[in-house]
Amino acid sequence: MKSRHMSIRGVFTLLVGLVCGFSVALLLRQTLLPLPQRRCHMSFHKDLRPKTVADELQTKPLIYIGVMTAETFLDSRAKAVYETWGKTLPGKIEFFSSSTSRHPSLPLVSLKGVDDSYPPQKKSMMMFRYIYENYIDKFQWFMRSDDDVFIRTDKLAKLLHSLNSSQDVFLGQAGTGKKEERGMLALGVGDNFCMGGPGMIMSRSVLKKMAPHVEYCLQHLLTSHEDVEIGRCVKKFAGISCTWAFEVIFNLVKIILYSCSLYFILLKHLEFNPCCD
């Protein structure tokens, strides 16, 4: 009976050791990367931040979403978005289209001097500037979305509530371009961008750093890709790139390591021994 208990404890300790070892490897990978290759660091609310900042942010609505659309799609895509997930958003939604666009029932912003041509680099940049000038102090998070995207607002809210909105965060599906475009997008070592299709999310501090400089970014375009140029603008003025998937795991790793340390402390110091009668 004693050997059986020891065997079970040995197997369990081995499994815990493997999990801890994997976690340490991820931790080292993140912390030991050369500085130019480090990505945006996302932090959960358990990280410390000034109480006054935390209290101030918690009083603001969670998120503002600007939906990129065109005059052609106002009665179809844009209306569908507004009447579905747009109604359950924990914040505010507005649609951005060309200067000639009008609609009687949608919260529509007709951007001055902007048309519906593709790629929509100017439309996207001017949308961010409009949001900055009108809403920068009213929301915790800001998102750029397309009119053909369906958002699970409950899951979005759960994700954003788990992140520290007082830090620089540029969140989305990170990309480096199609295989045939590698080396042609003028990206630096370790740089990426948040792909436009799934949408991109910025914390308030990132938008505050980037948006005042959209005119500069429009005058220094290096590609025809709107999402690449937004990413370049964020990198230049906020100093971060789009968050890689492993960074989300990295936050969980810290919790796992804490649990591992508690387990081994218990093994060493507790008087209770399950292998003894």
C-alpha positions in Angstrom: 0.0 0.0 0.0 2.9 2.3 0.9 4.6 1.8 -2.4 1.4 2.4 -4.3 0.9 5.8 -2.6 4.5 6.6 -3.3 4.1 5.7 -7.0 1.0 7.9 -7.4 2.7 10.8 -5.7 5.8 10.2 -7.9 3.7 10.3 -11.1 1.9 13.4 -10.0 5.1 15.1 -9.1 6.5 14.2 -12.5 3.5 15.7 -14.3 3.7 18.9 -12.2 7.4 19.1 -13.0 6.8 18.8 -16.7 4.2 21.6 -16.6 6.4 23.8 -14.6 9.4 23.1 -16.9 7.3 24.0 -20.0 6.1 27.2 -18.2 9.7 28.2 -17.3 10.7 27.7 -20.9 8.0 30.0 -22.1 8.9 32.5 -19.4 12.6 32.5 -20.4 11.7 32.8 -24.1 9.7 36.0 -23.4 12.1 37.6 -21.0 15.4 36.7 -22.8 14.4 37.8 -26.3 16.5 40.7 -27.6 14.7 44.0 -27.0 13.9 44.7 -30.7 12.1 41.4 -30.9 10.0 41.8 -27.8 6.3 42.3 -28.4 3.6 44.2 -26.6 3.1 42.9 -23.0 -0.4 42.2 -22.0 -1.1 42.2 -18.2 -4.0 40.8 -16.3 -5.7 43.0 -13.6 -3.8 41.2 -10.8 -0.8 43.2 -11.9 -0.4 46.3 -9.7 -1.2 49.8 -11.1 -1.9 53.1 -9.4 -5.2 52.9 -7.7 -6.3 56.3 -8.9 -5.7 55.2 -12.5 -7.5 51.9 -12.0 -10.5 53.7 -10.4 -10.7 56.2 -13.2 -10.7 53.6 -15.9 -13.3 51.4 -14.2 -15.8 54.3 -14.4 -15.5 54.5 -18.2 -17.6 52.4 -20.5 -15.7 49.4 -21.7 -15.3 49.8 -25.5 -15.9 51.9 -28.5 -16.1 50.2 -31.9 -15.7 52.0 -35.2 -17.0 49.9 -38.1 -15.5 50.5 -41.5 -18.2 50.4 -44.2 -19.1 51.9 -47.5 -22.2 53.7 -48.9 -23.0 50.6 -50.9 -23.3 48.4 -47.8 -25.2 50.7 -45.4 -28.6 49.0 -46.0 -27.1 45.5 -45.9 -24.0 44.8 -44.0 -23.9 47.8 -41.7 -27.6 47.5 -40.9 -27.2 43.8 -40.1 -24.3 44.6 -37.7 -26.3 47.3 -36.0 -29.3 45.1 -35.5 -27.4 42.1 -34.2 -24.2 42.3 -32.1 -24.3 46.0 -32.2 -27.2 46.0 -29.8 -25.4 43.9 -27.2 -22.1 45.8 -27.1 -20.9 47.0 -23.7 -20.1 50.4 -25.0 -20.7 52.4 -28.2 -20.7 51.6 -31.9 -20.5 53.9 -34.9 -20.1 53.3 -38.7 -17.6 55.2 -40.8 -18.1 55.8 -44.5 -17.4 58.3 -47.3 -18.2 62.0 -47.0 -21.3 61.6 -49.2 -22.8 58.7 -47.2 -26.1 59.3 -45.4 -28.5 56.9 -43.5 -31.6 57.7 -41.4 -31.3 55.0 -38.8 -27.6 54.2 -38.4 -25.1 56.0 -36.1 -23.1 57.0 -39.2 -20.0 59.2 -39.4 -19.4 60.6 -42.9 -15.7 61.4 -42.9 -14.9 64.7 -44.6 -12.6 64.4 -47.7 -12.8 60.6 -47.6 -14.3 58.3 -50.4 -15.0 54.6 -50.5 -12.0 53.6 -52.6 -9.9 50.6 -51.8 -7.6 50.1 -50.0 -9.2 52.3 -47.3 -6.0 53.7 -45.8 -7.2 57.2 -45.5 -10.6 56.2 -44.2 -9.1 54.1 -41.5 -6.5 56.7 -40.4 -9.1 59.5 -40.4 -11.5 57.2 -38.4 -8.9 56.8 -35.7 -8.3 60.6 -35.6 -12.1 61.2 -35.3 -12.3 58.7 -32.5 -9.4 60.3 -30.7 -10.8 63.8 -31.0 -14.2 62.8 -29.8 -13.9 59.8 -27.5 -10.4 59.4 -26.1 -11.4 60.1 -22.5 -14.7 58.3 -22.6 -13.8 54.6 -23.1 -11.2 52.1 -21.9 -10.7 50.3 -25.3 -11.1 51.2 -28.9 -11.7 48.7 -31.8 -11.6 48.9 -35.6 -13.9 46.4 -37.2 -15.1 45.6 -40.7 -18.8 45.5 -41.6 -18.7 41.7 -42.5 -17.5 40.6 -39.0 -19.7 39.1 -36.3 -18.4 39.8 -32.8 -19.3 37.7 -29.7 -19.7 40.7 -27.5 -19.9 38.6 -24.3 -16.6 36.9 -25.0 -15.0 40.2 -26.1 -16.0 41.8 -22.8 -14.7 38.9 -20.8 -11.3 39.1 -22.6 -11.0 42.9 -22.1 -12.0 42.8 -18.5 -9.1 40.4 -17.9 -6.6 42.8 -19.4 -5.0 45.9 -17.9 -6.4 48.8 -19.9 -4.0 51.3 -18.4 -1.0 49.7 -20.3 -0.1 49.9 -24.0 -1.9 47.0 -25.7 -2.4 46.5 -29.5 -4.5 43.4 -29.8 -5.6 41.3 -32.9 -4.5 38.5 -35.2 -0.8 39.2 -35.7 0.6 38.7 -39.2 3.7 39.4 -41.3 2.1 39.2 -44.7 1.5 36.6 -47.3 4.4 34.3 -48.2 5.0 36.0 -51.5 5.0 39.4 -49.8 7.7 38.6 -47.2 10.4 41.2 -47.4 8.3 43.6 -49.4 6.3 45.2 -46.6 9.2 47.2 -45.1 8.7 45.5 -41.7 11.6 45.6 -39.2 13.1 42.7 -37.4 10.5 41.1 -35.2 7.8 43.5 -36.4 4.3 42.5 -37.4 0.8 44.1 -37.8 -2.7 43.3 -36.6 -4.6 42.0 -39.7 -7.6 44.1 -40.6 -10.1 41.3 -41.3 -10.6 40.1 -37.7 -10.4 43.6 -36.3 -7.8 45.4 -34.1 -8.1 46.6 -30.6 -6.1 49.4 -28.9 -6.0 50.5 -25.3 -6.6 54.1 -24.6 -3.0 54.9 -24.2 -2.0 53.4 -27.6 -4.7 55.4 -29.4 -3.6 58.6 -27.6 0.0 58.1 -28.8 -0.8 57.1 -32.4 -3.9 59.1 -33.5 -2.5 62.6 -33.4 0.1 61.5 -36.0 -2.1 60.0 -38.7 -1.4 62.8 -41.1 2.3 61.9 -40.9 1.6 58.2 -41.4 -0.6 59.0 -44.4 2.3 60.9 -45.9 4.8 58.1 -45.3 2.9 55.1 -46.6 5.2 52.3 -47.8 2.6 49.7 -49.0 -0.9 49.6 -50.2 -2.1 47.6 -47.2 -4.2 49.5 -44.7 -3.6 47.1 -41.8 0.2 47.1 -42.4 0.3 50.9 -42.3 -1.8 51.1 -39.2 0.6 48.7 -37.6 3.6 50.8 -38.8 2.0 53.9 -37.4 1.3 52.3 -34.0 4.9 50.9 -33.9 6.4 54.3 -34.7 4.4 56.4 -32.2 3.4 53.9 -29.5 6.5 51.7 -29.7 4.6 48.3 -29.8 3.6 45.7 -32.4 0.5 43.5 -32.5 0.3 41.0 -29.7 1.5 37.5 -30.6 -0.7 34.5 -29.5 2.1 33.2 -27.2 1.8 36.4 -25.1 -1.7 35.4 -24.1 -0.3 32.1 -22.9 2.5 33.9 -21.2 0.1 35.5 -18.7 -1.3 32.1 -17.8 2.3 30.8 -17.4 2.9 33.2 -14.5 -0.2 31.8 -12.7 1.0 28.2 -13.4 4.5 28.9 -12.0 2.9 30.4 -8.9 0.8 27.2 -8.4 3.9 25.0 -9.0 5.9 26.8 -6.4 3.1 26.3 -3.9 3.0 22.6 -4.7 6.6 22.0 -4.1 6.6 24.1 -0.9 3.8 21.9 0.4 5.7 18.7 -0.5 8.7 19.9 1.4 7.2 21.4 4.5 3.9 19.8 5.2 4.0 17.2 8.0 1.1 15.2 6.4 2.5 12.3 4.3 -0.1 10.4 2.1 2.3 7.4 1.7 2.3 6.6 5.3 -0.4 4.6 7.2 
